[in-house]
Amino acid sequence: MHSKSLWELLWDYDPNGLVVLDKDMYVHLVNPAFCRMFGVEAEAIVDQPGVLILDDIAEFVEAWEQNRVIPSREHYYARYGLYVRKVIFPIPDQGIIACIMVDLTHEQQQREELQRLQRETIAKVNEVVDNQMRVAQEIAELLGETTAETKISLLRLRQMVEQGMV
């Protein structure tokens, strides 16, 4: 049995998804984390066109053709419900383009949940304020009515006093 090199161990245990395409944009290698993230088996996608799993490989083509690193960018893979931050870089002397993907799905779901709670809280606050305003207006209306009735009664009483009826 052959013992794994440090690089093989890092490849196997890295929590980030790692995918390598060749210059023809076919999947050359994937690590176990990539397979978990995309819900695939390595055997099913190695030697297949990268576009089959990654949907859009324009950044890989750009990295290869311009021989430059595509810096950290967030991307959502809707088909997999997967949010990632990825860095793509060519390795010209090997004829490959590598990509490291950090899974942000959990963090994104937390952000969305926080935004949902904020929207619900704002809606509830608006509802409470509207109810308080309605109640305040009803109280003011009632006070206005009773004040007017009191004023009428007092005016009648004053009139009666002035006419000597009381």
Secondary structure, 3 states (H helix, E strand, C coil): CCCCCHHHHHHHHCCCEEEEEECCCEEEEECHHHHHHHCCCHHHHCCCEHHHHHCCCHHHHHHHHHCCCEEEEEEEEHHHCEEEEEEEEEEHHHCEEEEEEEECHHHHHHHHHHHHHHHHHHHHHHHHHHHHHHHHHHHHHHHHHHHHHHHHHHHHHHHHHHCCCC
